[in-house]
Amino acid sequence: MTIALEEFYSNVQQYIESVLKGENLVIAQKDQPAIRMEPIEHEINQPRPYGLAKGKIFIADDFDDPLPDYILDEFEGK
């Protein structure tokens, strides 16, 4: 449903209740869509699918190698 911003202001509670029941709402300002309201409970209660970060994470081959002496010295305050 698309409504004007002024209409939303005059019936805020009614439109929020509609959104909470599952309806999507678009609020227009000067006849242009400006805000989209939709319920979020379906996003919160569902687990995220596996693989969303596939190809975006890189772990170097030497990740778990011992640290060089100059870095260990810094940790030890030398």
Order of alpha helices (4+ residues) and beta strands (2+ residues): beta-alpha-alpha-beta-beta-alpha-alpha
